[in-house]
Amino acid sequence: MEIFVDSADLEEIKKAKEYGICSGVTTNPSLIKQAVIRMKGDGKNVSMEDYINMICKTIGKNGSVSLEVISLDAKGMVKEAGHLYEKFNPVADNVAIKIPVSTSRHEKEDHYEGLKAISVLDEKGIPVNATLIMTPEQALLAAKSGAKYVSPFAGRIDDWIRKNLGMKFGKSDYFPAEGTKNDKGEIVHDEGVVSGVDLVRKILEVFGKYGIQTKVIAASLRNYRQVREVAELGVHIATIPFNVIEEMIKHPKTFEGVVKFSEDVIPEYSGLFK
Ligand code: G3P
């Protein structure tokens, strides 16, 4: 499983690179907004173009940097994708364009603009990361349209299921993969998808059945348990927020072990290093 950092914060991206764990970055307009607010708070001012250049350089060749379009119609998205790709792919040959699988905001809008854009970009040879995937069906359609990656939003599916259940929850709460019983004792589910991790599992199963080459990026992960569970599924890539990467390394018994090993160093042994 490859690890991408789900962040547009250059400092976080640099740290993850330094740890040697990260081969990519996924950004979106919300993550760019957070990074810019943080930068301005630190009194830094850098142009968006230079900033994205630095992200692409930090990830380097053989990595992947997802940059998202902002239009909601296919023509506009294709134009913006071409613009982003021409501007930033030459930096390190690592850009993928994030296109929402569907850009409709309600029932009456056209639901197929995303797929149309993905299909045109695939023909042009521009790699697409189809984003905002909430069902296996959407993942299948995006893959058929030619997406190189699909990004199922595991955390947001957990939000959705818990909201439908009327549960109060925080962003870091974990929704159990086996589903949850409502007050009638029934397992609550979202049309057969019982959690965010289950969504990822179902997409992998469908792709596996047909040998679909599109890679699955487990996204919208909010805690280490979700990361572990998507890794157990054999997902191709997990894009992980930096705070979750920090959670993944810590364990009280590791702290304790370090203290004990340090206490037990005898002079004969430390002499080896002088
Ligand atoms: O990768 C998508 C991600 O940035 C969304 O995360 O936690 O806002 O659902 P979240």
Residues whose N, C-alpha, C, O or C-beta is under 5 A from the ligand:
A	BS01	G3P	D6 G155 R156 A219 S220
